[in-house]
Each structure stands twice: as C-alpha cells, then as structure tokens.
Amino acid sequence: MDNKKCLFERFGGDQQVSELIDQFYYKVLFDKLLRDKFLKADMSRVRYQQKRFFSQMMGDKNTQYTGRDLVEVHKDLNITNQQFDKFKVHLKNIAQDMEVGGADLDELLDHVEKYRETVVFNKAV
C-alpha cells in the first residue's frame, strides 16, 4: 500500500476540487480587481477546464488537462502580479474554509505560484 498520497487525494478528490473551484469563481466574479477578466468568458467551460487543470496539477493521474495552452489563454488578459496575488488569496481563504491543513495548503499555493510567469503579462505594479 502506498502511504504517500498525492495532494489531490489528500484534498479529497474530485468533489473537493470541484467545490474549491466553484467557490473560487463565485468569489472572483464579485471581486472588482478580478471580475473583468471573466466578463466575456463561458464560465461553465472555464470552471470545467480549471477543475481539470487543478486536479492534474495536484497529482491526479486519471485527469488530463485538455484546455488551451495557458500562455494563449492569458496573454491578452493583461493580468498583473497584484491580480495573481488576489487570485491566490481567494484560493487560500476558500481552502482554509474547507479545512485544508497547513502543509497541504502550502503545497497547493506553491503549485499555483509556479504558473505566475505563465499567466502574468503585465509586470507593472
């Protein structure tokens, strides 16, 4: 038996990842700093692809992200470091509300941080 579960398994699997992403986009759509990035988006598709992306990023071997290339998706959105940081704050707060433990929360945020350079194109403060 494998005693080392991946973050996806420790997090609670598909249902918990879906809950995280659904709550996240609920917060984002009411956040003045972030909501304009999603005004023209098909939010059902965004949530679906984000759930797949997060599941794969968190170590689910049975999920394959099949969405567009992350650079292509984000290059025209003019995302700033401040907006990326706010994205992470929402994730952190929701995960804490879901009672995700400290080490798992840190690991989740570390995974997300690895994509900063991929999605932030506006380097201005």
N, C-alpha and C positions, 0 to 999 in steps of 0.2 A: 504494500500500500504506500502511495506517495504522500508523505507528511507535509510536503511543501506545496500548498495550494497557490494558484496564481491570484492576483488581485481581483480578477473577475469573479472567481469562485468565493473568495473571502468576502467580497462585497455583497454577494447574494444572487449572482447570476442575472439572467435576462430581465426578470421582473424588477429588480432593484435598479439596474442600469436604466431601464425604461422610465422608472419613477424619477430618477435623478434628472434625466434629460427633459422629461415633461415639465417638472417643476422649474428647471433651469430656464426653459424658454418662456414659461409663464412670467418669471421674474424679468427676463430680458425685454420682453415686449412692453413692459411698464417702466423700463429704465430709460430715462431721457438720453443718457450717454450712448446707449447701445441700440435702441429700437429702430432707428433709421436704417441700420444695416440690413434689416429684415423686412422692410415695408413692401418690397416687390417680390419677396421670396414665397415659394409654395411651402408653407410651414409644415405641412404633413410630410413632404419629401425631405425637408431639412431635418426634422426630428428623426425620421426613419434612418437617414444616412448617418446622422450624428450618433444614434444608438449603435449602429453597426461599427462606426469608427471607434467609439469608446470601448465597445466590447472587445474588438480586436486589440486596441491599444492596451487594455487591461489584461490581456493574455488569453482570451477565449480562442482556443484553437479551432472551434467549429464555426466561427464567424469571419467572413471576409468582407472588408470594406470594398464596395463596388462603385462608389461615387466618383465624381470628377476629381482630377488632380487638385490637391489643396492649394497650390500656387495659383492655378487657373481660377479656382473658386474665389479666392481672396484678393487677387491683385488689383482689382478695380474698386474695392470697397474702402480703400484709404484708411484702414484700421491703424489706430495709434497704440503706442505702448500703454497709455492710460486706459484705453478701451480693453486691451488684452488683460490688464491688471484687474479691471472691473469684472470681466468675464470670470477670472479666477476667484474673485471674492464671492461672486454668486455661487459658483461651484462649491467652494469651501463651506459657505453658510448652509447650503442645502445638504451637503454630505454630513455636516455636523448635526443638523436637524434629524437626519436619518440615522444618527448614532454610529457613524463610521468612526472607527478607532483612530487614534493619533498617527500611528505608523502607516496605516492604510491610507489615511487622508494625505499624509505627506507624500506617499508614493503616487497617489492619483495626481496631486498637484505637480509633482516632478515630471510625470509623464506629459502632462499638458504643457508645462514650461518648455519642453523640448521642441514644441511647434511654434514658439514665438517668432522665430526668424522666418518661418514659412508663411505666416499669416499677417505679420505686421509690415506694412509697406510705407507707412507714414512715420518716419523716425522723429518727427518734431515732438516736442514735449507738450 
